[in-house]
Amino acid sequence: MAVNMNRPERWKADIAASVDAFNRWFLASAPAAFREQRTKATADVRDAMAKTGNFAHVSPDVLMNDPGILPTLRMATCPPLARDRLVGIAGVGRNLVQTMEKKAALPERMAAAEVEDDLARICRVVGRLMDADICPWISEQRLPTGDEARRAAMVVADRLCGAVAHPIIRNAQEERQLGRIRDWLESRGYRLLPTSELMEPTAMLPGTFAFRMTVQGWMDGTGARVVNIPVDVVIRSSSARAGDLPLFVEAKSAGDFANVNKRRKEEAAKARHMRKRYGPLARFVLFLGGYFDSGYLGYEAAEGIDWVWEHRVGDLAEFGL
């Protein structure tokens, strides 16, 4: 049964209401989310300063013992170095830099001598480009004053947060959306499954739901090729009977109209893989909050994908919940 995808007469009003709701949330909550991350980033910068003698002694040993400080060092240079720019200037492997930044580790299969040589190259670039305006004590060969150290930490922390501003807001958006779904479900007696109780979706007990579950789909109708599909929310109706499929929900939030169409093909692919695995009755729906225009909605509707608006979360009931 369709809920919203077959109601184009109310799309315009829903789009306007969704935009207004997102803007209210952004003005009220996004600054706090950013400040929280900046506080954490400032603490990380102060830790990096302690390990590098206030950025004056950036050595391969430091990076070897704590690879995860590399993003902080990149943001302490003038100009701040993008990851690929550092790779190119230092002449080191991209895998080394990506592993250090994403896993706070060194590549396991990289020869020790090569690692040491590449780390030395990184240190030379960082040392040469260290921002003299925020770290004047380095060229003057002295310790920073308390005010200088605090100021430098805040500037570098702001640069770190600025480089990842979109992920910070996106994570806050995701938590908001999952919180809205959880509140609505729990108000109706549903129980959130802890990670230790996650199972095959069709084996979930009626009246339960799970966050961030990996579901297996099929690339074709035979199941010979399996694809893992991350699903934000899986909900087994409290009235489900044996053989009934749960509802698969993808939470999506957007702060502008420009980028919402980039991943719509991925959503359509997820829906197709699920239907090949579970059959044409598999229900894959979107939970939308923010800027989604009629072009986006029309594409999803044509793919047989329905949705629930965040500002009208009660529409979930129309999916049998």
GUPAPA-35929 format. One line per field, with one value per atom (N, C-alpha, C): residue number from 1; x, z, y. Coordinates in steps of 0.001 Angstrom, whole numbers, always signed. Atoms other than C-alpha are relative to their C-alpha. Layout:
BEGIN
i NUM  ...
u X  ...
w Z  ...
v Y  ...
END
This chain:
BEGIN
i 1  1  1  2  2  2  3  3  3  4  4  4  5  5  5  6  6  6  7  7  7  8  8  8  9  9  9  10  10  10  11  11  11  12  12  12  13  13  13  14  14  14  15  15  15  16  16  16  17  17  17  18  18  18  19  19  19  20  20  20  21  21  21  22  22  22  23  23  23  24  24  24  25  25  25  26  26  26  27  27  27  28  28  28  29  29  29  30  30  30  31  31  31  32  32  32  33  33  33  34  34  34  35  35  35  36  36  36  37  37  37  38  38  38  39  39  39  40  40  40  41  41  41  42  42  42  43  43  43  44  44  44  45  45  45  46  46  46  47  47  47  48  48  48  49  49  49  50  50  50  51  51  51  52  52  52  53  53  53  54  54  54  55  55  55  56  56  56  57  57  57  58  58  58  59  59  59  60  60  60  61  61  61  62  62  62  63  63  63  64  64  64  65  65  65  66  66  66  67  67  67  68  68  68  69  69  69  70  70  70  71  71  71  72  72  72  73  73  73  74  74  74  75  75  75  76  76  76  77  77  77  78  78  78  79  79  79  80  80  80  81  81  81  82  82  82  83  83  83  84  84  84  85  85  85  86  86  86  87  87  87  88  88  88  89  89  89  90  90  90  91  91  91  92  92  92  93  93  93  94  94  94  95  95  95  96  96  96  97  97  97  98  98  98  99  99  99  100  100  100  101  101  101  102  102  102  103  103  103  104  104  104  105  105  105  106  106  106  107  107  107  108  108  108  109  109  109  110  110  110  111  111  111  112  112  112  113  113  113  114  114  114  115  115  115  116  116  116  117  117  117  118  118  118  119  119  119  120  120  120  121  121  121  122  122  122  123  123  123  124  124  124  125  125  125  126  126  126  127  127  127  128  128  128  129  129  129  130  130  130  131  131  131  132  132  132  133  133  133  134  134  134  135  135  135  136  136  136  137  137  137  138  138  138  139  139  139  140  140  140  141  141  141  142  142  142  143  143  143  144  144  144  145  145  145  146  146  146  147  147  147  148  148  148  149  149  149  150  150  150  151  151  151  152  152  152  153  153  153  154  154  154  155  155  155  156  156  156  157  157  157  158  158  158  159  159  159  160  160  160  161  161  161  162  162  162  163  163  163  164  164  164  165  165  165  166  166  166  167  167  167  168  168  168  169  169  169  170  170  170  171  171  171  172  172  172  173  173  173  174  174  174  175  175  175  176  176  176  177  177  177  178  178  178  179  179  179  180  180  180  181  181  181  182  182  182  183  183  183  184  184  184  185  185  185  186  186  186  187  187  187  188  188  188  189  189  189  190  190  190  191  191  191  192  192  192  193  193  193  194  194  194  195  195  195  196  196  196  197  197  197  198  198  198  199  199  199  200  200  200  201  201  201  202  202  202  203  203  203  204  204  204  205  205  205  206  206  206  207  207  207  208  208  208  209  209  209  210  210  210  211  211  211  212  212  212  213  213  213  214  214  214  215  215  215  216  216  216  217  217  217  218  218  218  219  219  219  220  220  220  221  221  221  222  222  222  223  223  223  224  224  224  225  225  225  226  226  226  227  227  227  228  228  228  229  229  229  230  230  230  231  231  231  232  232  232  233  233  233  234  234  234  235  235  235  236  236  236  237  237  237  238  238  238  239  239  239  240  240  240  241  241  241  242  242  242  243  243  243  244  244  244  245  245  245  246  246  246  247  247  247  248  248  248  249  249  249  250  250  250  251  251  251  252  252  252  253  253  253  254  254  254  255  255  255  256  256  256  257  257  257  258  258  258  259  259  259  260  260  260  261  261  261  262  262  262  263  263  263  264  264  264  265  265  265  266  266  266  267  267  267  268  268  268  269  269  269  270  270  270  271  271  271  272  272  272  273  273  273  274  274  274  275  275  275  276  276  276  277  277  277  278  278  278  279  279  279  280  280  280  281  281  281  282  282  282  283  283  283  284  284  284  285  285  285  286  286  286  287  287  287  288  288  288  289  289  289  290  290  290  291  291  291  292  292  292  293  293  293  294  294  294  295  295  295  296  296  296  297  297  297  298  298  298  299  299  299  300  300  300  301  301  301  302  302  302  303  303  303  304  304  304  305  305  305  306  306  306  307  307  307  308  308  308  309  309  309  310  310  310  311  311  311  312  312  312  313  313  313  314  314  314  315  315  315  316  316  316  317  317  317  318  318  318  319  319  319  320  320  320  321  321  321
u +844  +0  +874  -772  +1420  -495  +337  +1523  +180  -262  +3137  +366  -510  +4582  -1121  +1126  +1118  -878  +763  +35  +714  -743  +1739  -701  +716  -982  +439  -450  +550  +1523  -1465  +4243  +479  -471  +4602  -101  +177  +3197  +966  -921  +5306  +1437  -1357  +8483  +207  -114  +7849  +71  +4  +7074  +1312  -1263  +10200  +1159  -1048  +12432  -81  +166  +10980  +451  -372  +11445  +1502  -1451  +15044  +674  -620  +15878  -135  +171  +14424  +985  -964  +16520  +1419  -1368  +19666  +348  -276  +19392  +75  +46  +18642  +1086  -845  +20961  +1357  -1270  +23703  +1164  -1129  +25821  +476  -392  +25749  +773  -705  +26789  +1418  -1320  +29656  +888  -795  +30768  +471  -384  +30770  +1194  -1118  +33045  +1246  -1150  +35264  +676  -581  +35731  +849  -771  +36816  +1239  -1145  +39053  +1081  -982  +40708  +808  -709  +41549  +975  -887  +42999  +1221  -1119  +45132  +967  -878  +46454  +815  -720  +47381  +1112  -1020  +49211  +1126  -1035  +51040  +908  -812  +52177  +967  -833  +53551  +1060  -932  +55372  +762  -687  +56858  -595  +707  +54198  +278  -186  +54628  +1438  -1385  +58355  +828  -790  +59529  -901  +809  +57491  +965  -988  +59453  -687  +554  +58915  -387  +338  +58955  -1361  +1292  +56015  -1127  +1035  +54002  -112  +28  +54964  -762  +673  +53724  -1458  +1380  +50563  -345  +299  +49639  -1229  +1253  +46255  +112  -125  +47687  +276  -334  +48436  -1014  +924  +45167  +244  -294  +46050  +1222  -1214  +49508  -271  +326  +48067  -688  +735  +45798  +840  -873  +48720  +965  -905  +50494  -633  +481  +50192  +465  +1424  +48290  -285  +357  +46477  +41  -222  +47285  -1153  +948  +44615  +767  -657  +45335  +756  -661  +46099  +1138  -1090  +48203  +1245  -1127  +50392  +633  -514  +50709  +880  -747  +51861  +1283  -1188  +54264  +1062  -958  +55849  +489  -398  +55974  -136  +220  +54542  -1236  +1134  +51977  -1316  +1318  +48306  -513  +489  +47599  +545  -594  +49983  -785  +687  +48289  -1445  +1391  +44765  -114  +37  +45537  +271  -298  +47050  -1204  +1079  +44055  -1323  +1284  +41168  +30  -90  +42467  +932  -985  +45033  +1033  -958  +47470  +907  -891  +50277  -336  +317  +49823  +778  -637  +50548  +993  -831  +52094  +1114  -1021  +54345  +1314  -1306  +58063  +385  -345  +59413  +898  -920  +62202  -743  +778  +59706  -891  +824  +57398  +819  -844  +60232  +413  -411  +61379  -1159  +1152  +57865  -406  +328  +57227  +976  -990  +60457  -333  +395  +59245  -1182  +1154  +55944  +442  -465  +57737  +727  -715  +59952  -974  +995  +56943  -755  +758  +54965  +871  -890  +57962  +274  -288  +58684  -1198  +1204  +55071  -727  +677  +54237  -363  +527  +52127  +684  -753  +54412  -879  +883  +51504  -670  +632  +49870  +1013  -1048  +53134  +1292  -1185  +55582  +1169  -1062  +57546  +990  -895  +59015  +1196  -1117  +61069  +808  -697  +61933  +676  -652  +63112  -253  +397  +61192  -1279  +1269  +58228  -1135  +1124  +54784  -531  +709  +52972  -1313  +1275  +49739  -1028  +959  +47689  +324  -389  +49682  -386  +324  +49218  -1507  +1462  +45467  -525  +448  +45061  +311  -396  +46972  -891  +845  +44948  -1394  +1338  +41672  -25  -46  +42740  +92  -152  +43864  -1275  +1252  +40720  -1093  +981  +38568  +257  -323  +40414  -400  +388  +39869  -1506  +1454  +36166  -520  +408  +35877  +184  -276  +37401  -1015  +971  +34766  -1354  +1254  +31869  -1212  +1157  +29496  -207  +217  +30127  -502  +466  +29628  -1508  +1427  +26234  -773  +680  +25362  -193  +129  +26051  -1082  +1041  +23882  -1384  +1264  +21135  -444  +335  +21297  -496  +428  +21061  -1390  +1317  +18071  -1071  +1000  +16256  -239  +175  +16924  -698  +672  +15829  -1495  +1426  +12537  -708  +594  +11879  -90  -4  +12871  -1104  +1025  +10619  -1394  +1327  +7651  -271  +189  +8172  -172  +86  +8772  -1303  +1288  +5639  -1121  +998  +3766  +347  -313  +5408  +1067  -1061  +8219  +1274  -1236  +11547  +1209  -1234  +14984  +878  -880  +17173  +1428  -1417  +20690  +828  -878  +23626  +130  -182  +23960  -1177  +1186  +20449  -328  +280  +20720  -17  +196  +19615  -485  +609  +18288  -1328  +1199  +15528  -1303  +1254  +12842  -171  +85  +13661  -269  +270  +13082  -1392  +1280  +10295  -927  +936  +7124  +164  -96  +7257  +1425  -1393  +11048  +550  -668  +13330  +1483  -1456  +17060  +547  -687  +19384  +1261  -1268  +22236  +285  -141  +21734  +524  -472  +23612  -852  +927  +21158  +568  -498  +22113  -1067  +860  +20595  +628  -500  +20976  +226  -285  +22590  -874  +872  +20404  -1060  +1098  +17422  +380  -408  +19455  +678  -721  +21355  +1451  -1390  +24666  +961  -824  +26011  -726  +605  +25325  +623  -500  +25647  -480  +353  +25712  -577  +700  +23280  -149  +218  +23552  -1374  +1359  +20046  -74  +40  +19403  -930  +976  +16298  -731  +796  +14654  -1072  +1113  +11195  -909  +949  +9136  -1302  +1276  +5507  -454  +507  +3899  -1107  +1060  +1131  +489  -550  +3509  -330  +218  +2698  +1172  -1095  +5030  +79  -201  +6522  -101  +84  +5779  +1385  -1292  +8725  +2  -84  +9973  +8  -106  +10019  +1446  -1370  +13441  -44  +89  +13983  +1388  -1229  +16727  -246  +157  +17047  +849  -713  +17990  -336  +184  +18510  +885  -759  +19658  -222  +65  +20459  -110  +219  +20036  -526  +557  +18437  +1062  -995  +21706  +505  -703  +23018  -886  +843  +19981  -130  +187  +19927  +1210  -1229  +23491  -43  -23  +22736  -1317  +1299  +19219  +97  -168  +20469  +448  -420  +22127  -1204  +1189  +18786  -829  +749  +17101  +670  -717  +19828  -231  +270  +19343  -1374  +1357  +15622  -61  +16  +16212  +671  -707  +18736  -846  +856  +16325  -1161  +1142  +13419  +421  -486  +15549  +222  -221  +16360  -1316  +1190  +13020  -1299  +1196  +10604  -579  +539  +8524  -732  +713  +6746  +938  -955  +9946  -231  +327  +9281  +1237  -1147  +12181  -486  +543  +11121  +1033  -905  +12868  -636  +437  +12623  +669  -562  +13098  -156  +34  +14017  +875  -797  +15122  -422  +217  +15480  -76  +202  +14002  -1077  +937  +12376  -853  +933  +9670  +720  -770  +12283  +531  -493  +13817  -1146  +1134  +10429  -546  +497  +9317  +877  -921  +12439  -218  +183  +11952  -1340  +1311  +8265  +28  -99  +9110  +726  -718  +11429  -790  +823  +8610  +416  -471  +10191  -884  +861  +7832  +807  -730  +8760  -940  +676  +7776  +764  -649  +8470  +273  -348  +10228  -1013  +959  +7726  -1367  +1245  +4945  +342  -505  +6545  -1144  +1137  +3088  -432  +329  +2791  +563  -524  +4856  -1125  +1122  +1592  -681  +658  +280  +745  -726  +2956  -236  +351  +1309  +688  -665  +3251  -933
w +0  +0  +0  +88  -1039  +1038  -1028  +1542  -510  +479  +21  -1473  +1362  -3358  -1025  +930  -4950  +319  -385  -3482  -474  +488  -5742  +308  -282  -4894  +1325  -1252  -1438  +104  -42  -2368  +256  -119  -2680  +1442  -1386  +793  +928  -838  +2291  -167  +233  +670  +791  -721  +2120  +1508  -1439  +5584  +427  -325  +5483  +35  +32  +4528  +1240  -1176  +7299  +1272  -1188  +9882  +83  -4  +8835  +393  -305  +8975  +1484  -1435  +12485  +815  -710  +13622  -164  +262  +11979  +848  -756  +13613  +1498  -1427  +17013  +460  -466  +17080  -666  +706  +14435  +662  -668  +16221  +1229  -1201  +19424  -384  +444  +17530  -450  +468  +15919  +1183  -1166  +19247  +795  -724  +20869  -667  +729  +18152  +95  -105  +18376  +1358  -1318  +22107  +2  +92  +21407  -853  +885  +18548  +699  -731  +20783  +955  -900  +23319  -783  +830  +20511  -442  +425  +19311  +1153  -1145  +22807  +274  -164  +23040  -1037  +1047  +19698  +287  -343  +20859  +1098  -1083  +23996  -526  +536  +21929  -978  +1001  +19449  +493  -510  +21769  -554  +534  +20731  -1485  +1459  +17051  -427  +351  +17215  -341  +198  +17091  -568  +694  +14568  -607  +412  +14112  -427  +378  +12541  +1214  -1202  +16041  +541  -487  +17056  -848  +891  +13993  +97  -122  +14458  +1268  -1262  +18054  +14  +27  +17270  -1406  +1389  +13548  -123  +99  +14299  +155  -144  +14932  -1339  +1291  +11235  -451  +413  +10500  +734  -769  +13290  -558  +544  +11845  -1349  +1300  +8375  +168  -229  +9811  +721  -681  +11650  -960  +991  +8411  -671  +764  +6231  -1446  -249  +4095  +563  -453  +5731  -1178  +1083  +3707  -139  +283  +2100  -32  -80  +2385  -1287  +1266  -1310  -314  +210  -1386  +765  -783  +1388  -683  +709  -514  -1165  +1168  -3626  +336  -339  -2002  +674  -724  +309  -839  +835  -2406  +715  -744  -179  -536  +466  -747  +602  -490  -485  +1061  -962  +1388  +1402  -1299  +4176  +680  -585  +4731  +346  -264  +4464  +1210  -1147  +6951  +1293  -1194  +9411  +436  -335  +9208  +289  -178  +8944  +1091  -976  +11222  +1158  -1026  +13356  +159  -3  +12387  -1212  +1152  +9969  -807  +820  +7020  +459  -532  +8223  -975  +986  +4973  -573  +507  +4393  +722  -589  +4962  +988  -1063  +8119  -506  +515  +6252  -874  +854  +3737  +838  -896  +6528  +610  -648  +8299  -976  +1008  +5090  -352  +352  +4206  +1150  -1145  +7717  +108  -20  +7525  -1063  +1063  +4245  +463  -508  +5855  +1024  -1048  +8815  -590  +627  +6547  -601  +601  +4692  +1082  -1075  +7875  +722  -696  +9577  -806  +849  +6616  -122  +218  +6303  +1290  -1252  +10002  +47  +53  +10388  +1036  -900  +11853  +691  -613  +12567  +1264  -1197  +15032  +915  -815  +16244  -50  +110  +16515  +854  -897  +19276  -671  +652  +16838  -606  +620  +14814  +1027  -1047  +18003  +1016  -823  +19625  +1505  -1396  +22848  +239  -321  +24663  -221  +176  +23905  +1350  -1200  +26476  +80  -145  +27844  -997  +955  +25681  -1428  +1349  +22556  -244  +155  +23131  -131  +68  +23747  -1341  +1266  +20691  -1162  +1072  +18446  -14  -82  +19705  -544  +474  +18994  -1505  +1448  +15505  -762  +677  +14517  +158  -217  +16067  -931  +931  +14023  -1425  +1343  +10895  -150  +44  +11724  -159  +75  +12281  -1318  +1279  +9175  -1131  +1047  +7097  +8  -94  +8349  +453  -462  +8925  -468  +524  +6677  +719  -773  +8383  +1411  -1357  +11801  -14  +87  +10766  -429  +478  +8925  +1131  -1125  +12026  +967  -879  +14098  -612  +693  +11473  +174  -106  +11587  +1401  -1372  +15374  +255  -165  +15222  -623  +699  +12687  +695  -683  +14439  +1340  -1256  +17687  -192  +291  +16110  -226  +266  +14852  +1292  -1247  +18172  +949  -900  +20181  -443  +504  +17935  +218  -159  +18005  +1466  -1414  +21743  +625  -519  +22385  -342  +414  +20644  +506  -630  +22695  -681  +672  +20326  +854  -776  +21775  -938  +775  +20428  +316  -188  +19909  +203  -164  +21342  -1019  +995  +19139  +227  -324  +20947  -456  +394  +19811  -1487  +1425  +16125  -685  +658  +13838  -1423  +1326  +10376  +130  -142  +9789  +113  -29  +9169  +1301  -1278  +12556  +1165  -1076  +14545  +587  -653  +17090  -356  +232  +16441  +1074  -940  +18049  +357  -251  +17807  -1193  +1079  +15784  +298  -133  +15175  -838  +732  +14096  -659  +685  +11582  -146  +249  +10553  -1416  +1326  +7658  -491  +557  +5485  -1309  +1245  +2710  -1085  +1167  -685  -1100  +1128  -3982  -1206  +1226  -7121  -1155  +1034  -9223  +680  -568  -8760  +563  -445  -7920  +1358  -1259  -4869  -118  +194  -6421  +382  -361  -5831  +1077  -1160  -2445  +194  -286  -1544  +1398  -1333  +1984  -84  +75  +2417  +1404  -1305  +5404  +33  -143  +6606  +1328  -1206  +9108  +1060  -962  +10712  -623  +398  +10469  +1072  -952  +12079  -294  +130  +12669  +683  -514  +13095  +1204  -1182  +16424  -348  +443  +14459  -1048  +1029  +12204  +280  -86  +11493  -640  +564  +10474  -1508  +1426  +7074  -403  +331  +7205  +28  +73  +6209  +860  -733  +8344  -973  +790  +7147  +57  +83  +5956  -246  +70  +6487  -182  +248  +5077  +400  -451  +6957  -866  +860  +4710  +407  -347  +5574  -908  +921  +3320  +332  -316  +3902  -1201  +1204  +289  -1093  +1110  -2964  -976  +1049  -4909  -45  -31  -3762  +238  -392  -3036  -1084  +1085  -6450  -262  +315  -6344  +394  -500  -4380  -206  +146  -5496  -749  +695  -7813  +962  -997  -4826  +773  -720  -3013  -860  +897  -6055  -87  +58  -6226  +1271  -1261  -2536  -50  +61  -3113  -929  +949  -6129  +597  -598  -4268  +1090  -1049  -1354  -601  +618  -3620  -659  +582  -5378  +1078  -1110  -1989  +673  -802  -201  -798  +816  -3108  -210  +372  -4584  +1145  -1111  -1275  +1018  -913  +445  -13  -114  +1731  +438  -248  +1495  -142  +32  +2437  +516  -410  +3008  +1117  -1053  +6089  -289  +572  +4701  +919  -736  +6498  -679  +638  +4841  -1428  +1349  +1222  -1026  +1038  -1175  -946  +927  -4299  -730  +705  -6572  -1001  +917  -9042  +704  -798  -6330  +345  -395  -5128  -1193  +1179  -8661  -408  +335  -9280  +930  -965  -6083  -220  +244  -6820  -1216  +1207  -10299  +264  -371  -8648  +1004  -943  -6384  +1443  -1358  -3284  +638  -727  -801  +1076  -1011  +1992  +1091  -1122  +5324  +281  -328  +6125  +1498  -1412  +9385  +747  -679  +10146  +138  -134  +9799  +254  -315  +11453  +217  -235  +12266  -1224  +1213  +8631  +43  -139  +9708  +329  -356  +11083  -1228  +1224  +7520  -677  +496  +6845  +895  -845  +9383  +1334  -1288  +12407  +1065
v -1204  +0  +1248  -1237  +3367  +997  -979  +6153  +1421  -1358  +9236  +72  -95  +8337  +169  -141  +8262  +1202  -1191  +11620  +1267  -1176  +14229  +1315  -1240  +16750  +627  -592  +17189  +93  -66  +17027  +1425  -1380  +20809  +493  -432  +21474  -727  +763  +18683  +486  -523  +20015  +1282  -1277  +23470  -233  +284  +22051  -639  +675  +19867  +994  -1027  +22803  +881  -853  +24946  -725  +770  +22178  -164  +155  +21609  +1304  -1294  +25304  +343  -253  +25572  -832  +863  +22598  +528  -441  +23953  +1220  -1220  +27375  -283  +280  +25851  -958  +1098  +22834  -121  +193  +22913  +731  -666  +25574  -765  +751  +23496  -1249  +1200  +20363  +344  -407  +22242  +384  -400  +23747  -1208  +1215  +20328  -673  +594  +18979  +873  -892  +22060  -160  +234  +21473  -1258  +1247  +17906  +190  -224  +19030  +815  -807  +21633  -868  +918  +18926  -873  +822  +16772  +803  -845  +19694  +218  -194  +20368  -1273  +1272  +16677  -114  +47  +16885  +980  -981  +20017  -537  +568  +18223  -1054  +1078  +15335  +498  -521  +17570  +1221  -1189  +20191  +1263  -1172  +22717  +215  +21  +21789  +299  -342  +22561  -1232  +1221  +18940  -1106  +1002  +16972  -1022  +998  +13744  -1292  +1307  +10300  -832  +775  +8794  +406  -474  +10979  -582  +521  +9939  -1515  +1452  +6312  -411  +326  +6330  +443  -507  +8312  +476  -392  +8246  +889  -739  +9775  +1500  -1458  +13240  +684  -602  +13758  +1065  -1057  +15669  +1316  -1213  +18113  +707  -603  +18663  +653  -599  +19303  +1352  -1242  +21989  +1058  -971  +23659  +667  -580  +24571  +1212  -1151  +27670  -134  +181  +27118  -1391  +1340  +24182  -963  +953  +21080  -986  +1071  +18932  -1319  +1311  +15227  -332  +336  +14723  +960  -950  +17886  -452  +506  +16449  -1204  +1186  +13171  +435  -432  +15010  +726  -782  +17449  -859  +833  +14885  -1172  +1126  +12232  -1334  +1243  +9520  -707  +774  +6804  +474  -423  +7732  -967  +986  +4502  +270  -313  +5531  +1114  -1154  +8880  -340  +366  +7458  -921  +917  +4681  +749  -784  +7143  +832  -915  +9446  -706  +662  +7011  -1067  +1081  +4249  +320  -372  +6118  -1108  +1109  +3367  +121  +78  +2533  -1242  +1172  +140  -1229  +1205  -3400  -618  +689  -4596  +877  -908  -1620  -255  +282  -2255  +1089  -941  -613  +1126  -1011  +1177  +1013  -895  +2601  +911  -803  +3750  +1125  -1001  +5535  +1092  -988  +7217  +935  -831  +8409  +922  -848  +9689  +1170  -1076  +11680  +1051  -930  +13206  +868  -737  +14175  +1039  -914  +15724  +1206  -1122  +17837  +996  -896  +19230  +763  -645  +19920  +1027  -929  +21508  +1248  -1152  +23753  +935  -801  +24923  +368  -305  +25283  +1489  -1363  +28428  +886  -869  +31095  +1031  -985  +33426  -528  +550  +31065  -692  +635  +29496  +833  -860  +32450  -469  +450  +30738  -946  +963  +28193  +721  -724  +30677  +775  -751  +32554  -927  +1021  +29312  +218  -154  +29726  -783  +632  +28232  +992  -919  +29662  +463  -441  +31752  -777  +700  +30348  +475  -549  +32696  -443  +422  +31796  -1449  +1418  +28069  -192  +119  +28456  +503  -570  +30662  -940  +917  +28251  -1233  +1194  +25287  +280  -335  +27078  +215  -235  +28170  -1329  +1294  +24669  -828  +732  +23164  +509  -562  +25562  -484  +497  +24506  -1460  +1412  +20838  -137  +79  +21381  +556  -550  +23536  -987  +986  +20751  -1122  +1092  +18312  +523  -606  +20707  -785  +724  +18779  -1331  +1233  +15404  +247  -308  +17035  +242  -295  +18402  -1241  +1206  +15186  -1010  +928  +13086  +471  -537  +15409  -210  +234  +15112  -1452  +1422  +11319  -344  +269  +11227  +570  -601  +13583  -885  +800  +11416  -1336  +1280  +8115  +199  -294  +9736  +188  -205  +10792  -1336  +1315  +7262  -811  +764  +5705  +480  -534  +8027  -437  +360  +7299  -1490  +1445  +3517  -385  +368  +3310  +483  -475  +5373  -966  +989  +2552  -1400  +1283  -200  -825  +745  -1231  +1  +138  -2423  +31  -78  -1487  -1197  +1140  -4533  +475  -332  -4162  -761  +629  -5118  -1491  +1423  -8459  -851  +756  -9440  +136  -160  -8511  -1357  +1287  -11303  +235  -88  -12073  +757  -835  -9487  -782  +755  -12106  -777  +721  -13712  +942  -955  -10511  -242  +169  -10748  +1156  -1097  -8743  +1071  -1106  -5304  +376  -372  -4908  +778  -733  -2643  +70  -36  -2274  +1133  -1057  +518  -553  +256  +284  -1496  +1431  -3313  -228  +388  -4898  -1165  +980  -6835  -527  +573  -9215  +74  -12  -8606  -839  +786  -10426  +897  -736  -9057  -489  +556  -11361  -852  +766  -13634  -1347  +1336  -16727  +5  -68  -15502  -414  +404  -16522  +1115  -1154  -13029  +792  -655  -11468  +1372  -1340  -7791  +402  -466  -6348  +1412  -1272  -3463  +588  -640  -1092  +656  -537  -212  +743  -824  +2577  -567  +523  +1077  -1192  +1158  -2354  -185  +25  -2604  -1191  +1114  -5754  +410  -472  -4803  -816  +697  -5647  -976  +912  -7364  -995  +876  -9327  -1461  +1436  -12956  -719  +784  -15754  +246  -251  -14945  +1443  -1424  -11221  +634  -680  -9048  +1254  -1266  -6153  +1170  -1221  -2562  +477  -488  -1354  +1515  -1454  +2384  +608  -752  +4620  +1449  -1380  +7941  +924  -936  +10851  +1432  -1403  +14504  +837  -849  +17336  +1465  -1418  +20993  +905  -811  +22143  -911  +771  +21069  -484  +229  +20925  -1435  +1283  +17554  -1216  +1126  +15402  -1072  +961  +13729  -888  +718  +12413  -1471  +1366  +9245  -736  +645  +8445  -1328  +1273  +5705  -1095  +978  +4019  -518  +422  +3961  -954  +883  +2443  -1367  +1271  -211  -816  +699  -1062  -668  +541  -1510  -1209  +1125  -3775  -1234  +1135  -5954  -659  +563  -6373  -787  +676  -7303  -1304  +1251  -9903  -1051  +930  -11434  -392  +262  -11107  -34  +15  -10813  +1388  -1317  -7981  +705  -628  -7360  +633  -640  -6198  +1507  -1423  -2673  +789  -864  -215  +1434  -1359  +3311  +993  -1069  +6633  +821  -913  +8844  +1330  -1214  +12340  +1202  -1246  +15536  +1031  -1042  +18769  +273  -508  +19759  -1142  +1013  +17170  +522  -637  +18558  -1026  +878  +17146  -896  +844  +15885  -1235  +1126  +13721  -952  +830  +12502  -784  +677  +11693  -1174  +1082  +9605  -1189  +1086  +7605  -699  +604  +7080  -907  +819  +5787  -1310  +1223  +3249  -839  +743  +2110  +166  -268  +3651  +1061  -932  +5292  +716  -759  +7713  +490  -646  +9226  +1283  -1265  +12876  +73  -137  +13635  +860  -865  +16386  -669  +758  +13783  -1467  +1341  +10759  -991  +887  +9369  -778  +753  +8243  -1422  +1358  +5215  -987  +888  +3816  -564  +451  +3548  -1147  +1170  +922  -1214  +1128  -1371  -27  -61  -217  +574
END
